């Protein structure tokens, strides 16, 4: 106790920021300090460490499927995910990612759980750490020809074929893509598999960038904000300005707009 009294609350606060384990001796010593400021700092530190541990556990849990394959000597496991099934305009985009066993980007999770800023920060880091990554892009014309489900499968196959390493195993988000590679289809795989999580981020960032470029060509539709989804502003623009070359003519709101025009 006496040693803790010799330093100020601010000094303890500063040192607690460097504590990364609940077993840290400084934490154990200062928990007995009866100063209100110290107790508040201890409480915040414990909460921070507990939150970090939960995040670390969840991160490790997302390696479960990959590790089961790695333990069998299957080293190249590709996670595959897509983005863009629901929009009225633009392509469907898929990404495939093969990660190393020491992948350590703890923030990587289902892209839908992350902010745009976080996804854009993570995407280049994923590319840096990945053993391989690839993309598949299927445009609106093919979507109209084959339907969105088949177009999604085409995008996923294209992403696998774009990898510079041939995967030995695929983990896919709720799809079967019928390639000559063993595949594991998981519902909500983007939240269960770290490889699929990484793929979901890359696919989302890639497609968002494409839609931002389309926004420059067709600013009336606000593609940079709605990514081609049928928002109120997008539907209003369809009724007012008609259908662009990137709209999916087989989707009902676009068909309705064509009838209006």
Residue frames relative to the residue before (quaternion, step in Angstrom):
aa qw qx qy qz dx dy dz
X 1.0000 0.0000 0.0000 0.0000 0.00 0.00 0.00
X 0.6628 0.5320 -0.3271 0.4131 3.55 0.85 -0.94
X 0.6464 0.5256 -0.3335 0.4412 3.59 1.01 -0.77
X 0.6509 0.5129 -0.3330 0.4499 3.57 1.05 -0.71
X 0.6309 0.5467 -0.3324 0.4389 3.59 1.14 -0.65
X 0.6225 0.5727 -0.3413 0.4099 3.56 1.14 -0.49
X 0.7255 0.3409 -0.2513 0.5424 3.59 1.17 -0.22
X 0.5493 -0.6496 0.4278 0.3056 3.54 -1.13 0.68
X 0.6607 -0.4834 0.3938 0.4179 3.54 -1.35 0.26
X 0.6361 0.5325 -0.3322 0.4488 3.58 0.98 -0.81
X 0.6508 0.5130 -0.3151 0.4626 3.58 0.96 -0.84
X 0.6381 0.5078 -0.3230 0.4803 3.57 1.04 -0.77
X 0.6192 0.5474 -0.3317 0.4549 3.57 1.00 -0.85
X 0.6687 0.5074 -0.2963 0.4555 3.55 0.90 -0.97
X 0.6829 0.4816 -0.2921 0.4652 3.58 0.95 -0.84
X 0.6246 0.5540 -0.3406 0.4323 3.58 1.06 -0.73
X 0.5789 0.5813 -0.3723 0.4340 3.59 1.16 -0.50
X 0.6877 0.4614 -0.2688 0.4919 3.58 1.23 -0.48
X 0.5275 0.6259 -0.4074 0.4051 3.60 1.31 0.01
X 0.0577 -0.8290 0.5561 -0.0129 3.58 -0.73 1.08
X 0.7429 0.3077 -0.2072 0.5572 3.59 1.25 0.26
X 0.5046 -0.6463 0.4835 0.3063 3.55 -1.06 0.75
X 0.6449 0.5209 -0.3127 0.4637 3.59 1.26 -0.30
X 0.3953 0.7323 -0.4726 0.2900 3.57 1.28 0.00
X 0.5112 -0.6840 0.4361 0.2839 3.60 -0.81 1.04
X 0.6097 0.5596 -0.3623 0.4288 3.60 1.04 -0.70
X 0.6411 0.5207 -0.3167 0.4663 3.55 1.01 -0.84
X 0.6609 0.5133 -0.3007 0.4574 3.56 0.95 -0.89
X 0.6669 0.5024 -0.3013 0.4605 3.59 1.02 -0.77
X 0.7468 0.4391 -0.2294 0.4437 3.56 0.80 -1.04
X 0.5180 0.6400 -0.4336 0.3660 3.60 1.16 -0.28
X 0.6549 0.5028 -0.3039 0.4753 3.60 1.24 -0.40
X 0.5074 0.6502 -0.4197 0.3790 3.59 1.26 -0.20
X 0.3059 -0.8086 0.4777 0.1561 3.60 -0.60 1.13
X 0.4450 0.6791 -0.4776 0.3357 3.61 1.18 0.10
X 0.5489 -0.6554 0.4137 0.3130 3.57 -0.87 1.01
X 0.6590 0.5236 -0.3106 0.4417 3.58 0.94 -0.89
X 0.6439 0.5098 -0.3166 0.4746 3.57 1.06 -0.76
X 0.6620 0.5119 -0.3092 0.4518 3.58 0.91 -0.90
X 0.6315 0.5187 -0.3284 0.4737 3.59 1.05 -0.74
X 0.6567 0.5050 -0.3010 0.4724 3.57 0.98 -0.88
X 0.6279 0.5265 -0.3280 0.4701 3.60 1.02 -0.80
X 0.6553 0.5244 -0.3065 0.4490 3.58 0.91 -0.95
X 0.6675 0.4938 -0.2948 0.4729 3.60 0.93 -0.91
X 0.6492 0.5230 -0.3155 0.4533 3.56 1.02 -0.82
X 0.6528 0.5076 -0.3147 0.4661 3.58 0.92 -0.88
X 0.6438 0.5161 -0.3172 0.4675 3.58 0.96 -0.85
X 0.6446 0.5228 -0.3142 0.4609 3.59 0.99 -0.88
X 0.6856 0.4856 -0.2846 0.4617 3.57 0.90 -0.92
X 0.6474 0.5122 -0.3207 0.4644 3.59 1.01 -0.76
X 0.6366 0.5148 -0.3191 0.4774 3.58 1.04 -0.78
X 0.6533 0.5155 -0.3065 0.4620 3.57 0.97 -0.88
X 0.6504 0.5138 -0.3157 0.4618 3.58 1.01 -0.80
X 0.6308 0.5187 -0.3293 0.4739 3.59 1.02 -0.76
X 0.6500 0.5103 -0.3114 0.4691 3.56 1.00 -0.84
X 0.6498 0.5144 -0.3086 0.4668 3.56 1.02 -0.82
X 0.6479 0.5114 -0.3167 0.4674 3.58 0.99 -0.80
X 0.6539 0.5029 -0.3108 0.4721 3.57 0.98 -0.86
X 0.6202 0.5394 -0.3284 0.4653 3.57 1.08 -0.77
X 0.6696 0.4902 -0.2963 0.4729 3.59 0.90 -0.91
X 0.6196 0.5588 -0.3370 0.4362 3.57 1.06 -0.75
X 0.6584 0.5205 -0.3097 0.4468 3.59 1.07 -0.72
X 0.6073 0.5328 -0.3558 0.4698 3.60 1.29 0.01
X 0.3892 0.7780 -0.4492 0.2036 3.60 1.26 -0.24
X 0.7223 0.4419 -0.2603 0.4640 3.58 0.74 -1.02
X 0.6397 0.5194 -0.3283 0.4617 3.57 0.95 -0.83
X 0.6777 0.5015 -0.3029 0.4444 3.57 0.86 -0.93
X 0.6117 0.5497 -0.3596 0.4409 3.59 1.05 -0.67
X 0.6726 0.4600 -0.2895 0.5022 3.59 1.10 -0.66
X 0.6318 0.5368 -0.3373 0.4460 3.61 0.94 -0.84
X 0.6543 0.5237 -0.3145 0.4458 3.60 0.98 -0.80
X 0.6696 0.4631 -0.2869 0.5049 3.56 1.25 -0.39
X 0.5832 -0.5976 0.3659 0.4109 3.57 1.27 0.09
X 0.5070 0.6038 -0.4376 0.4323 3.58 1.27 0.28
X 0.1400 -0.8707 0.4701 0.0356 3.54 0.07 1.34
X 0.7577 0.3553 -0.1892 0.5136 3.56 1.04 -0.71
X 0.0650 0.7970 -0.5860 0.1315 3.53 -0.03 1.41
X 0.1542 -0.8101 0.5626 0.0594 3.56 -0.61 1.13
X 0.2255 -0.7379 0.6225 0.1310 3.54 -0.90 0.99
X 0.1062 -0.8069 0.5809 0.0116 3.56 -0.93 0.93
X 0.1225 0.7732 -0.6175 0.0763 3.56 -1.00 0.85
X 0.2553 -0.7633 0.5769 0.1389 3.53 -1.27 0.41
X 0.1078 -0.7458 0.6487 0.1065 3.51 -1.37 0.23
X 0.7305 0.4565 -0.3052 0.4059 3.54 -1.08 0.69
X 0.3417 0.7331 -0.5254 0.2640 3.60 1.04 0.57
X 0.7683 0.4509 -0.2052 0.4053 3.56 0.89 -0.94
X 0.5648 0.6387 -0.4051 0.3301 3.65 1.01 -0.51
X 0.4946 -0.6490 0.5005 0.2893 3.53 -1.30 0.42
X 0.7843 0.2060 -0.0992 0.5767 3.58 1.25 -0.33
X 0.7335 0.4220 -0.3141 0.4305 3.52 -1.28 0.48
X 0.6330 -0.5689 0.3877 0.3541 3.55 -1.33 0.17
X 0.3861 -0.5986 0.6066 0.3530 3.49 -1.40 -0.06
X 0.1429 -0.8113 0.5666 0.0186 3.57 -0.83 1.03
X 0.0867 -0.7806 0.6179 0.0358 3.55 -0.99 0.88
X 0.1232 -0.7576 0.6330 0.1008 3.54 -1.24 0.53
X 0.1486 -0.7446 0.6440 0.0937 3.54 -1.23 0.63
X 0.0367 -0.8148 0.5774 -0.0361 3.58 -0.86 0.97
X 0.1310 -0.7442 0.6503 0.0778 3.55 -1.04 0.90
X 0.1447 -0.8219 0.5498 0.0372 3.57 -0.59 1.19
X 0.4681 -0.6407 0.5180 0.3194 3.58 -1.21 0.47
X 0.6287 -0.5634 0.3821 0.3759 3.57 -1.22 0.42
X 0.7054 0.4304 -0.2736 0.4923 3.62 1.18 -0.38
X 0.2377 0.7792 -0.5364 0.2203 3.58 1.19 0.48
X 0.0618 -0.8657 0.4953 -0.0386 3.58 -0.66 1.09
X 0.4286 0.6869 -0.4881 0.3260 3.63 1.12 0.43
X 0.2433 -0.8406 0.4683 0.1218 3.54 0.16 1.35
X 0.6311 0.5577 -0.3388 0.4194 3.61 1.12 -0.52
X 0.5189 0.6512 -0.4223 0.3583 3.61 1.21 -0.30
X 0.1732 0.7499 -0.6072 0.1974 3.51 -0.74 1.20
X 0.7489 -0.3127 0.2933 0.5054 3.56 -1.30 -0.12
X 0.4994 -0.6982 0.4214 0.2925 3.58 -0.66 1.10
X 0.6149 0.5671 -0.3498 0.4218 3.60 1.10 -0.62
X 0.6583 0.5037 -0.3027 0.4705 3.58 1.23 -0.42
X 0.6884 0.4817 -0.2592 0.4763 3.58 1.28 -0.19
X 0.5131 -0.6218 0.4900 0.3316 3.55 -1.19 0.54
X 0.6680 -0.4920 0.3802 0.4089 3.54 -1.29 0.37
X 0.6503 0.5218 -0.3133 0.4547 3.57 0.95 -0.91
X 0.6647 0.5008 -0.3069 0.4617 3.59 0.92 -0.90
X 0.6412 0.5209 -0.3293 0.4573 3.60 0.94 -0.84
X 0.6890 0.4843 -0.2871 0.4564 3.57 0.91 -0.90
X 0.6280 0.5080 -0.3335 0.4862 3.59 1.15 -0.51
X 0.7001 0.4908 -0.2683 0.4438 3.56 0.98 -0.88
X 0.5838 0.6377 -0.3787 0.3304 3.61 0.96 -0.84
X 0.7162 0.4162 -0.2921 0.4781 3.66 0.71 -0.88
X 0.6197 0.5353 -0.3514 0.4538 3.60 1.11 -0.56
X 0.6116 0.5317 -0.3380 0.4784 3.58 1.08 -0.73
X 0.6522 0.5137 -0.3106 0.4629 3.57 0.90 -0.91
X 0.6447 0.5384 -0.3137 0.4428 3.56 1.03 -0.84
X 0.7590 0.3958 -0.2060 0.4742 3.60 0.92 -0.91
X 0.5766 0.6247 -0.3793 0.3653 3.59 1.12 -0.60
X 0.4876 -0.6193 0.5239 0.3228 3.55 -1.21 0.54
X 0.7741 -0.1214 0.0984 0.6135 3.55 1.13 -0.72
X 0.0214 0.7707 -0.6366 -0.0164 3.54 -1.26 0.49
X 0.0344 -0.8019 0.5964 -0.0062 3.55 -1.15 0.63
X 0.2706 -0.7655 0.5670 0.1386 3.55 -1.27 0.45
X 0.1069 -0.7507 0.6464 0.0852 3.51 -1.29 0.53
X 0.0492 -0.8058 0.5897 -0.0215 3.58 -0.77 1.06
X 0.0402 -0.7879 0.6144 -0.0137 3.57 -0.73 1.11
X 0.3397 -0.7974 0.4662 0.1774 3.56 -0.50 1.17
X 0.7284 -0.4687 0.3019 0.3983 3.52 -1.36 0.26
X 0.6118 0.5595 -0.3641 0.4243 3.60 1.05 -0.60
X 0.6723 0.4612 -0.2955 0.4980 3.59 0.96 -0.81
X 0.5823 0.5648 -0.3684 0.4541 3.58 1.09 -0.69
X 0.6770 0.4873 -0.2887 0.4700 3.58 0.94 -0.89
X 0.6608 0.5218 -0.3070 0.4437 3.58 1.08 -0.69
X 0.8347 0.2578 -0.0906 0.4780 3.59 0.78 -1.01
X 0.4692 -0.6441 0.4077 0.4458 3.60 1.36 -0.37
X 0.6513 -0.5812 0.3319 0.3575 3.54 -1.17 0.65
X 0.6176 0.5487 -0.3603 0.4331 3.61 1.01 -0.68
X 0.6921 0.4576 -0.2751 0.4858 3.59 0.85 -0.95
X 0.6255 0.5367 -0.3358 0.4560 3.58 1.06 -0.72
X 0.6194 0.5369 -0.3353 0.4645 3.57 1.09 -0.71
X 0.6415 0.5091 -0.3193 0.4767 3.58 0.97 -0.81
X 0.6354 0.5235 -0.3286 0.4629 3.59 0.99 -0.80
X 0.6496 0.5172 -0.3129 0.4611 3.58 0.99 -0.86
X 0.6634 0.5045 -0.3075 0.4592 3.58 0.97 -0.83
X 0.6439 0.5029 -0.3249 0.4764 3.58 0.96 -0.79
X 0.6434 0.5229 -0.3217 0.4573 3.57 0.98 -0.84
X 0.6380 0.5263 -0.3292 0.4557 3.60 1.01 -0.76
X 0.6410 0.5114 -0.3184 0.4756 3.59 1.00 -0.81
X 0.6853 0.4868 -0.2799 0.4637 3.56 0.93 -0.92
X 0.6307 0.5412 -0.3235 0.4523 3.59 1.23 -0.42
X 0.5129 0.6399 -0.4197 0.3889 3.61 1.25 -0.23
X 0.3639 -0.7315 0.5279 0.2319 3.59 -1.05 0.69
X 0.6657 0.3363 -0.2937 0.5979 3.55 1.37 0.30
X 0.3787 -0.7154 0.5326 0.2471 3.59 -0.87 0.88
X 0.3372 -0.7647 0.5065 0.2122 3.61 -0.55 1.08
X 0.3923 -0.7064 0.5442 0.2257 3.53 -1.24 0.57
X 0.7813 0.1086 -0.0369 0.6135 3.56 1.28 -0.40
X 0.1988 -0.7647 0.6027 0.1114 3.55 -1.10 0.78
X 0.1010 -0.7266 0.6730 0.0944 3.53 -1.22 0.67
X 0.0614 -0.8399 0.5366 -0.0534 3.55 -0.51 1.23
X 0.4501 -0.6833 0.5104 0.2645 3.52 -1.08 0.78
X 0.8534 -0.2481 0.1162 0.4435 3.56 -0.37 1.37
X 0.6323 0.4883 -0.3513 0.4883 3.58 1.01 0.77
X 0.1647 -0.7041 0.6664 0.1817 3.50 -1.40 0.20
X 0.1505 -0.8445 0.5117 0.0488 3.56 -0.63 1.08
X 0.4173 -0.7819 0.4179 0.1997 3.56 1.31 0.34
X 0.3516 0.6906 -0.5475 0.3159 3.55 0.74 1.12
X 0.5723 -0.5990 0.4358 0.3517 3.56 -1.27 0.28
X 0.5407 0.5436 -0.4148 0.4900 3.55 1.02 0.95
X 0.5172 -0.6328 0.4560 0.3523 3.63 -0.85 0.80
X 0.0676 -0.8174 0.5720 0.0133 3.55 -0.95 0.83
X 0.1875 -0.7364 0.6402 0.1123 3.51 -1.25 0.66
X 0.1532 -0.7935 0.5861 0.0588 3.56 -0.62 1.16
X 0.0328 -0.8135 0.5797 -0.0339 3.57 -0.71 1.11
X 0.4060 -0.6623 0.5643 0.2793 3.56 -1.00 0.77
X 0.8298 0.0467 -0.1089 0.5453 3.55 -0.87 1.05
X 0.1343 0.8296 -0.5268 0.1276 3.55 1.00 0.85
X 0.6002 0.5842 -0.3684 0.4034 3.60 1.09 -0.58
X 0.7000 0.4014 -0.2703 0.5252 3.60 1.25 -0.27
X 0.7036 0.4774 -0.2492 0.4635 3.61 1.26 -0.36
X 0.7741 0.2849 -0.1309 0.5499 3.58 1.11 -0.67
X 0.4594 -0.7058 0.4666 0.2702 3.58 -0.73 1.05
X 0.6330 0.5314 -0.3369 0.4510 3.61 1.05 -0.69
X 0.6692 0.4727 -0.2967 0.4906 3.57 1.01 -0.82
X 0.5840 0.5610 -0.3643 0.4599 3.59 1.09 -0.65
X 0.6658 0.4964 -0.2943 0.4729 3.56 0.89 -0.96
X 0.6510 0.5133 -0.3128 0.4635 3.58 0.97 -0.86
X 0.6392 0.5369 -0.3330 0.4385 3.59 0.98 -0.81
X 0.6471 0.5136 -0.3143 0.4676 3.58 1.05 -0.77
X 0.6720 0.4946 -0.3053 0.4589 3.58 0.85 -0.94
X 0.6604 0.5083 -0.3148 0.4543 3.59 0.92 -0.87
X 0.6661 0.5142 -0.3016 0.4482 3.56 0.93 -0.92
X 0.6752 0.4833 -0.2995 0.4699 3.59 0.86 -0.92
X 0.6332 0.5376 -0.3261 0.4512 3.59 0.98 -0.86
X 0.7122 0.4484 -0.2740 0.4655 3.59 0.80 -0.98
X 0.6135 0.5501 -0.3499 0.4455 3.59 0.99 -0.76
X 0.6489 0.5100 -0.3177 0.4668 3.57 0.99 -0.79
X 0.6251 0.5271 -0.3325 0.4700 3.58 1.04 -0.75
X 0.6899 0.4774 -0.2920 0.4592 3.57 0.89 -0.92
X 0.5984 0.5423 -0.3612 0.4663 3.60 1.12 -0.54
X 0.6403 0.5059 -0.3188 0.4822 3.57 1.08 -0.71
X 0.6383 0.5071 -0.3229 0.4809 3.59 1.04 -0.75
X 0.5844 0.5888 -0.3640 0.4234 3.57 1.13 -0.63
X 0.6171 0.5408 -0.3406 0.4591 3.58 1.13 -0.63
X 0.6827 0.4715 -0.2777 0.4842 3.58 1.10 -0.69
X 0.8072 0.1518 -0.0335 0.5695 3.55 1.00 -0.89
X 0.0551 -0.8677 0.4928 0.0356 3.61 0.59 1.11
X 0.5625 0.6340 -0.3889 0.3612 3.61 1.13 -0.53
X 0.7176 0.4838 -0.2426 0.4382 3.59 1.11 -0.68
X 0.3394 -0.7851 0.4609 0.2366 3.60 1.33 -0.10
X 0.1189 0.8415 -0.5173 0.1008 3.58 0.99 0.85
X 0.6072 0.5668 -0.3611 0.4238 3.61 1.09 -0.59
X 0.7195 0.4172 -0.2404 0.5004 3.58 1.19 -0.52
X 0.7933 0.3115 -0.1682 0.4953 3.60 0.93 -0.82
X 0.3420 -0.7798 0.4666 0.2392 3.61 1.31 -0.09
X 0.7020 -0.4704 0.2624 0.4659 3.57 1.18 0.51
X 0.4975 0.6487 -0.4383 0.3736 3.59 1.25 -0.06
X 0.5771 -0.6470 0.3977 0.3003 3.56 -1.19 0.59
X 0.0514 0.8069 -0.5816 0.0892 3.55 0.50 1.17
X 0.6962 -0.4589 0.3411 0.4340 3.56 -1.29 0.23
X 0.6700 0.4981 -0.2969 0.4635 3.57 0.93 -0.91
X 0.6444 0.5210 -0.3199 0.4592 3.57 1.01 -0.80
X 0.6735 0.4931 -0.2960 0.4644 3.59 0.89 -0.92
X 0.6223 0.5300 -0.3326 0.4703 3.57 1.07 -0.72
X 0.6598 0.4985 -0.3076 0.4706 3.59 0.98 -0.84
X 0.6044 0.5513 -0.3520 0.4549 3.60 1.05 -0.71
X 0.6854 0.4813 -0.2832 0.4673 3.57 0.90 -0.93
X 0.7271 0.4541 -0.2411 0.4550 3.57 1.02 -0.83
X 0.8173 0.2653 -0.1040 0.5008 3.58 0.88 -0.96
X 0.5172 -0.6617 0.4116 0.3538 3.57 1.23 -0.21
X 0.6802 -0.5122 0.3822 0.3590 3.51 -1.40 -0.15
X 0.3204 -0.7450 0.5560 0.1822 3.59 -0.94 0.93
X 0.6656 -0.4989 0.3639 0.4190 3.62 -1.23 0.16
X 0.7029 0.4529 -0.2937 0.4633 3.62 1.14 -0.35
X 0.4956 0.6560 -0.4397 0.3615 3.61 1.21 0.09
X 0.4361 -0.6844 0.5306 0.2445 3.53 -1.20 0.70
X 0.2813 -0.8255 0.4697 0.1374 3.53 -0.17 1.30
X 0.6287 0.5332 -0.3363 0.4553 3.58 1.24 -0.25
X 0.5848 0.5559 -0.3773 0.4546 3.60 1.28 -0.05
X 0.6016 -0.6561 0.3193 0.3249 3.56 -0.76 1.11
X 0.6703 0.4823 -0.3477 0.4440 3.68 0.73 -0.79
X 0.6446 0.4961 -0.3240 0.4831 3.58 1.09 -0.65
X 0.6161 0.5320 -0.3338 0.4753 3.59 1.04 -0.75
X 0.6407 0.5199 -0.3185 0.4667 3.57 1.00 -0.82
X 0.6529 0.5125 -0.3091 0.4642 3.57 1.00 -0.85
X 0.6239 0.5321 -0.3295 0.4680 3.58 1.06 -0.72
X 0.6518 0.5062 -0.3140 0.4694 3.57 1.02 -0.73
X 0.6067 0.5504 -0.3475 0.4563 3.56 1.12 -0.72
X 0.7289 0.4202 -0.2336 0.4874 3.54 0.96 -0.93
